[in-house]
Amino acid sequence: MVRLAVLSDAHLLMQADWVESEEQLTREGNEVLQNFQQSILLVEKDKPDAIILAGDMFDYRTKSGQRVAHREGEKYMAKIRTAFDQITDNLRCKAYSLKGNHDSEAVLKSTEKALKDKFVFVKNTQIDICGVNTFFLNSNYQQGFYEISLDNIPTGADQAIIHESVPVWTVQGLSQETIKNLGSRFKLMINGHMHAFVEKACNLPNFYLAPALIPSREIKGNWMVSYEDPRLLEPNTRSTPFGYLLIEDGSINFRSYEPSQIVVRVRLSADKTEALLADLKAVYDSLASRPDKDRLRVWVEAQTDPITVERLLWPEVRRYKEIWTIDIERMPTQLPPIAGKEAAQMFAGKAFNLAELREPVFNSLSGKEKELALKIFDNIFTKDVLSSRPNEIDLFKRFLEIVSKQYQTRNTFTQRAWELAKG
């Protein structure tokens, strides 16, 4: 009997924000690593013949959108590599990983080199794992609806490990037709990225979604306590949604992991500021009365604007010093494609942070325009660039350079545009 453990979406570097001390990690980062190390011990008890990583175990950006600094990343990776080194030694097995949309190929390759034959980065290819033919597909994820080419994807393997957005719930991503085509090529298909265990996903009997291994800042729909209607003050509770999958001769079992913290989600849908604050206060008064309040990790979603979040909601939750609020976000919405006047109306008179701005911009574009927008965000609309208060004319020059490369214009175009701008 072959046993394979499938781990996914731990997001171990997402909280690797800069800390001045060479030795210190963020408080949240310490908790994430502790959960990871404990979950690895749980995996070890199942004695798998191999470990499969279905993507987003590591991160190249923090939740704030900043790229993970090398020094901060190494603080985490040293401990992560040690954990993988120990479990593969103890089990005399290997770990195999594809690249998720949050992963860096450089990190995967360096981990493979550091752990030698114990860690294998598998890129868009089929390999034998303990007699099980397994195809690994690197993530093709894009925001909104997207498709992938199936030309180089084989048929007939025992299983496929992928990392894509798929059409469950109200999520945009690959089409049902593409998923069905993919699923028909393999006896079993497991997908990371969605952060939830689902059997027979997309109505395909051989398609499974893998859960998030542990709590991280990329919480998505995961919670253990949820306040959907703050006025009732009767939260929904459920057992832990975190864990991993154990494959035993083709059968799939969800192995749950109980983190050391209790993940709380609070959803505020009031449309008036006074009601919003009243609901928030009522929930936090309730949380503060709990005997396990020191274990609570709270995510708040509010149907409001970023200014209200920053100036009103954060000061309110900070009054409850015994409750650790991880984040306050605007309630997610599915944004349709927009263009022209519709885009102008959408952005008029509203404040967006960089992360919120990216999504509607990218959803409104395609092809070369989308590629250009990505380059502009990565090279101009960054926290480092904007916080340095650059001269507008210098930003325009950088924009011209990006545009000229993207569309391969003549040098005279850039020169003339620059002269006109200066004049």
N, C-alpha and C positions, 0 to 999 in steps of 0.2 A: 504494500500500500504506500503510495507516494503522497507526502504531505507538503503543501506549498502555502506559505503565509504571504498574503498580499497586504502591504501597508501603503497608505496614500495620504497626501495632503496634511502633513504635520506642520508645514510652514515654519521651519525651525529658525530661520533667520529674519522673519518678518518684523520682529521686535528688536533687531540689532541696531538700535539708535545709538548715536555717539555718546560715549561716557568717557570723561577725561582720564579717569584712572585706567592704567594698563591692565589691572587685574579684575576690576569690577564689571558686572553685567547689569543691565536694567533689572528692576524688580520683576517685571513681567517676563523678561528673558530667562531669568533663573527658574521661574515656575515652569515655563515651557520645557526647558531642558530636564528638569526634575520629572515632569510628566513623561517625557520621551524615554528617559532612562528606566522609569518604572514600567512603561508599556513594553519596552524591549524585554524586560525580565518575564513579563506575562507571555510574550511570544515564545520565549525560550522554553517555558514549561510545556508548550504544545509540541516541542521537538520537531519542527518542520525540517524537511530535507533541503529546502532552499527558501530564501526570502526574496519576494518580488516587490519592487517599489513602483507604484503606479503614478508617480509624478508629484511635483510640488512638495517634496520633502524638504527642499532648501529654497532659498529665495535670493534673487539678485536685487530686489528693492524692499525697503521697509514699508510699513503701512502708510507712512507719511508721503511716500512717493520718491524718497531719496534712494539713490543707489547705495547698497551696503558697502560701507568703507572696509577696505581690506583688513585693517587692524581689528575692527569690531567683528567682522566675519570670522576671523581666525580664532577669536576667543570662544566662539560657539563651535566652529568646525573641529577644533582640537578635541573637545568633549564628545562630539558626534562621531568622529572617526574612532575614538576609543571604544564607544558603545558598540559600533558595528564590528570592530576588531574583536572584541570580547565575545559577542554572541556567535559570530562565525567560527571563532576558535572553539568555543564550548560545544557547538553543534556540529562542527566539522562540515560546514556548509558554505555556500556562497550567497551574496546578495546581488540581485540583478535590477538595474534601474533604467527606465526611459527618462526622457526630458519632458517635464511638465511646462506649462506656460510661465510659471514663476521661477523655474530653474535656470541656472546658468550652466551651459555646456562646459565652460572652463572649470567650474567647481566639480562637476561630475567626473571630468577627466582627471583632475588632480586627486580626487578621492580614490579613483581607480588606481592611480599610480602609487599613492601612499599605502593603500591596503593590498597592493599587488593583485594576486589572483583571487582575493576574497570578495572583491567588489567589482562588478562588471557593468559598464555603461553600454547598453544595447541600443543602437540607433537604426530604426527602420529596417530591421532585419529579423530573420527567424533563426532561433537557436534551440538546441536540445537542453532541457533542464530536467535532469533525473529521468530521462526517457519520455518526457512530455514536450512535444514540439510547440514552441511558444513564439509568437510573432509580437514584437514590440514596435509600436508606432509613436514616434515623437509627437508632441502636441502641435496641432495646427490652429489652435484657438485664435479667434478674432472676435471683437465685440460685435454683437448683433447676429444676423443670419450670415452664414458662410458655408462654403462647400470645399471638399478636398478631392484631389484626383485619386482614383482607385486603380490606376493603370499598373502601378508597381507593387500593389498589395497582393500577396499570394492567396491561394486557396488550399484547403485541405489540412491546415495545421490543427493541432488539438485545441489551442486556445490563443486568444489575442489580448494584449494589454494595451489600452488606449487612454487618452487623456483629453477629452473633448466636451464642449457644451452639447447637450442632446435635448430633444424636444419633450421634456417632462415638466410638469407644473406649467408655468408660463414662461419658461426659459427659452430664449432665442439661441440658435446654434445650428448644428447640422440638420438637414431635413430628415424626416422619417424615412424617406426612400433611400437616402444614403446609408443611414444606420441599418436599415433592413438588408441592404446589399452587403454591407460589411459583415453583419451577423451571419449571413448565409454562407460565408467563406470559412467559418470556424465552428468547431463543436461548442466552444465556450468563449464568451467575450466579456471582459471586465473593464470598466471605465472608472478612472479617477475623476477629479475636478469638481464633481457635484456635491461632495461632502455629505452624502447620505447613503445608507444601505437600502437598495431597492432590488427586489427580485423581479424577474420578467419585465424589465424596464422596456418602455416603448412597445409593450405587448409582444416582445420577443422572448420565447421560453428559455433561450440560452444567454440572455443579456443581463448582467448584474452591474449595479453601481456600487462602488466601494465607499465606505464611510470615511470621514476625517479621522485620523488616528487619535489625535488629542485636540484640546481646545487651542485656538490660536486667534490672532487678530482677524483672520479671514473667517469670521464666524458663520457667514451665510445663514442657513436656516437652523443652525444647531442651538439648542437650549435645553435646560433641565427644569427651569421654572420660567413661566411666561405670563406676563400681564398683557392680555389682549384688550381688555376693557378696564382701565384703571378705576372707574367709578364703582365697580363691583368689589374690588379688592380681594377677589378670590382667584388666585393665579392657577393656571394650568400647570401640572407637574407631570414629568415622565422620567423613565429611567434613562441612563446615559445613552446618547446617540453615537458616542465615540467608540472606536475600536478598529478591528481589522478583519479580513476574511481568511478563513482556513479552507483550502481546497483539498479534499481527500478523494482520490480516484474519481474526479469529476463532480462530486457533490460539494456544495458551498455552505459553510456555516459562518454566521456572524459572531465574532468573539468580542464581547463588549469590554470596554475599559472604563473604569471608574476613576476620573481625575480627582486630584486632591481639592479642587475647587468646584463650586456650584455655579454653573453658567446661567445667568438670569437675562432674559430679554424683556424689555419694556417698550411697548408700542403706544405712542401718543398720537391720536388722530384728531384732537380738538382743533378747530380752525381759528379760534380766537386766543390771543396771548394770555388773557386772564385765566381762561379755562385750561389752557396748556400747562401753566404753572401750577394751578390748583391740582390737576391730575398728577403731575410729577411729584408734588409735595406729598400727596396722599399715598402714592406708591412707596416713596422713600421712608415715610413714617412707618409704614407696614414692614418694610425691609429692616429698618433699624430696631424693630421689636423682636426680631428673630434671634434665637439663641445661637445660631450658626452664622451670624452676620459677618464674622471675620473670614468666612470661606466664600462669600458671595463675590462674583465677578460680573458686573452689570454692563450690558450694552443697551443703549437707549436709541430708539428710532422715533423721529418726530416729523409730523407733516407740517414743516415750516421752512423758513429760509435760513441760510447760514449765519446771518447777522443775529437773528433771534437765538440761534443755538449758542453762539459765542458770547453774546452779551447778557443773555437772560438765563438760559438753561444751565450752562456750565457753572456760573456763580451759585445757582440754587443747589445743584448736587454737591458742590464742594463744601457746603455747610454741614453735610453729613460725613464727617471725617472718618467714621467707622465703616463706611460703605465704600468699596473700591469700584468706581465707575471707570471702565476701560475706554469707552468711546460713546459719543453722541453723534448720530448720523441722521441725515435727512432720509425719510422713508423712501426706499427704492421704488422707482416706477419704470415701466417699460416704455421707452421713447421711440416713436415711429420715425422713419427717415424724414428729414426736413431739408428744405433748400430755399434759396432766394428770399422772398418776402416773409415766408413762414419762419425761416431761421432768424431774420431780423426781429420779428415780433416775439419770438421765443426768448431771445436774449435781452430784449429792451427792458431797462429798468430793474434788472435782477442782478444779484451778487452771486458769484460762483467761486468756489475754491478751484485749484488746478485740477484735482481729481474729478470734480463734478463737471468741469468745462470740457474735459477730454471726451466723455461719453457722447454728449449730443453732437459735438463737432464730428467725431468719427462716424457716428450713425448717419450723418447727413452726406457723407462723401463715399466715393469708391475709386478704385483704380489708382492712377497717378496722383489724383488730388488727395486721396487718403494717405498715400505714401508721403506726399509733401507735408501734410498736416502733422504726421508723426514726427518728421524731421524737425519741424518748427517747434513742436512741444519739447522734443528732446534737446534742442540746441538753443532755444530762446526762452520759451515759457517754462523755465525751471526756477525752483526756489533760490538757488545760488545766484543765478543771473539777475533775477528781478530784485532780490534783496540788496544787491550791490548798487541799486539805483542808477542804471546805465543811462547814458545820453540816448535820446530817442533816435538821433541820426545814426548812432553806432548800431543800434538794434536794426534799423532799416538796412544798413550795409550788410549785416549778417544775414538778414532775410534775403537780400538780393543774391548773395553767394549761394544760399541753399537753393533758391529758385533756378538760378542759372545751371547748377549742377543737375538738378532734377530733370529739367527740360532741355539740357545740352544746348543752351543758347550761345550765340556768338559773343565774344568778348566785348564787342562794341555795344551790345545791349546793356550789359552791366555798367560799363563806363558812362554811357549817356544817362542812364537812370540815376546814377550816383551824382553826376554833375547837376542834373535838374534838382535833385534833393538838396544839395548843398546851396544851390542858388535860391 
